[in-house]
């Protein structure tokens, strides 16, 4: 039986079940796929808006404001493009059976952290250590 056949719609991973069992894995796979679909739909909407929105605005201030809005929108889409690649990497980790485990320590990443940030690759403790080291090197 495939996991997608038995996962209830109201399912949420619980600490008292085996870590990254079929249900949890399917839950996170679905969550990642839905997130990716939302991002891609937003990107399509942005492209359509930018293609339709090209117009000649005579007022310099209004034109500058519109250009600023477009630049901000494009920066946001660029960040989301990078996020899609992280989502794809997380989906690959699910397929390979590596999802949910810290890439530094090999320990399980907490379910709360994965639910909040399903693309997480490090446990909270490892991420904090990484950020502290990064801050120290940045201050040099």
C-alpha positions as CSV (number, residue, x, y, z in Angstrom):
1,X,0.0,0.0,0.0
2,X,1.4,3.4,-1.0
3,X,1.6,6.1,1.7
4,X,-0.5,8.5,-0.2
5,X,-3.4,6.1,0.0
6,X,-3.6,6.0,3.8
7,X,-2.6,9.5,4.9
8,X,-5.6,11.3,6.4
9,X,-6.1,15.0,5.5
10,X,-5.9,16.1,9.1
11,X,-2.7,14.2,9.9
12,X,0.1,15.9,11.6
13,X,3.4,14.2,12.6
14,X,3.6,13.3,16.3
15,X,6.7,12.7,18.5
16,X,5.3,9.4,19.8
17,X,5.5,7.7,16.5
18,X,8.7,6.3,14.8
19,X,10.7,9.2,13.3
20,X,10.3,9.6,9.5
21,X,7.9,6.7,9.1
22,X,5.9,6.4,5.9
23,X,3.2,8.7,7.1
24,X,5.6,11.5,8.2
25,X,7.6,11.2,5.0
26,X,4.4,11.5,2.9
27,X,3.2,14.4,5.0
28,X,6.4,16.4,4.4
29,X,6.5,15.4,0.7
30,X,3.0,16.7,0.2
31,X,3.8,19.9,2.2
32,X,6.9,20.5,0.1
33,X,5.0,19.9,-3.2
34,X,2.2,22.2,-2.2
35,X,4.7,24.9,-1.3
36,X,6.5,24.5,-4.6
37,X,3.2,24.7,-6.5
38,X,2.2,27.9,-4.7
39,X,5.6,29.5,-5.6
40,X,5.3,28.5,-9.2
41,X,1.8,29.8,-9.5
42,X,2.9,33.1,-8.0
43,X,5.7,33.3,-10.5
44,X,3.4,32.7,-13.4
45,X,1.1,35.5,-12.1
46,X,4.1,37.8,-11.8
47,X,5.2,37.1,-15.4
48,X,1.7,37.7,-16.7
49,X,1.4,41.0,-14.7
50,X,4.8,42.2,-15.9
51,X,3.9,41.4,-19.6
52,X,0.6,43.1,-19.4
53,X,1.7,46.0,-17.2
54,X,4.1,47.6,-19.6
55,X,2.7,51.0,-20.3
56,X,3.9,54.5,-20.9
57,X,3.5,56.6,-17.8
58,X,4.1,60.3,-18.5
59,X,4.7,61.4,-14.9
60,X,8.3,60.7,-13.8
61,X,7.4,60.1,-10.2
62,X,4.7,57.6,-11.1
63,X,7.1,55.9,-13.5
64,X,9.8,55.7,-10.9
65,X,7.4,54.2,-8.4
66,X,6.3,51.6,-10.8
67,X,9.9,50.7,-11.7
68,X,10.7,50.3,-8.0
69,X,7.7,48.1,-7.5
70,X,8.8,45.9,-10.4
71,X,12.3,45.7,-9.1
72,X,11.1,44.6,-5.7
73,X,8.8,42.0,-7.3
74,X,11.6,40.6,-9.4
75,X,13.9,40.3,-6.3
76,X,11.2,38.5,-4.5
77,X,10.7,36.1,-7.4
78,X,14.5,35.5,-7.5
79,X,14.5,34.6,-3.8
80,X,11.6,32.2,-4.5
81,X,13.4,30.7,-7.4
82,X,16.2,29.8,-5.0
83,X,13.7,28.5,-2.6
84,X,12.3,26.1,-5.3
85,X,15.8,24.6,-5.7
86,X,15.9,24.0,-1.9
87,X,12.5,22.4,-2.0
88,X,13.7,20.1,-4.8
89,X,16.7,19.2,-2.8
90,X,14.5,18.3,0.2
91,X,12.3,16.2,-2.1
92,X,15.4,14.4,-3.3
93,X,16.4,13.7,0.3
94,X,13.0,12.2,0.9
95,X,13.4,9.9,-2.1
96,X,16.9,8.9,-0.8
97,X,15.7,8.4,2.8
98,X,17.9,11.1,4.2
99,X,15.1,13.7,4.9
100,X,14.7,14.9,8.5
101,X,18.3,14.1,9.6
102,X,20.8,16.8,10.4
103,X,23.6,17.0,7.7
104,X,26.1,17.9,10.4
105,X,25.3,15.6,13.3
106,X,23.2,12.9,11.6
107,X,20.6,13.3,14.4
108,X,16.9,13.7,13.7
109,X,15.7,17.3,13.2
110,X,12.7,18.1,15.4
111,X,9.3,17.6,13.9
112,X,8.4,21.2,15.0
113,X,11.3,22.6,13.1
114,X,10.6,20.5,10.0
115,X,6.9,21.6,10.1
116,X,7.9,25.2,10.4
117,X,10.8,25.0,7.8
118,X,10.4,21.8,5.8
119,X,13.7,22.6,3.8
120,X,15.8,22.5,7.0
121,X,19.0,20.5,6.7
122,X,20.3,21.1,10.2
123,X,19.0,20.6,13.7
124,X,18.3,23.8,15.6
125,X,21.4,23.3,17.7
126,X,23.7,22.7,14.6
127,X,22.1,25.7,12.8
128,X,22.7,28.0,15.8
129,X,26.4,26.8,16.0
130,X,26.7,27.5,12.3
131,X,25.3,31.0,12.6
132,X,27.5,31.8,15.6
133,X,30.6,30.7,13.6
134,X,29.4,32.6,10.6
135,X,29.0,35.8,12.7
136,X,32.4,35.4,14.3
137,X,34.1,35.1,10.8
138,X,32.0,38.0,9.5
139,X,33.2,40.3,12.3
140,X,36.8,39.6,11.5
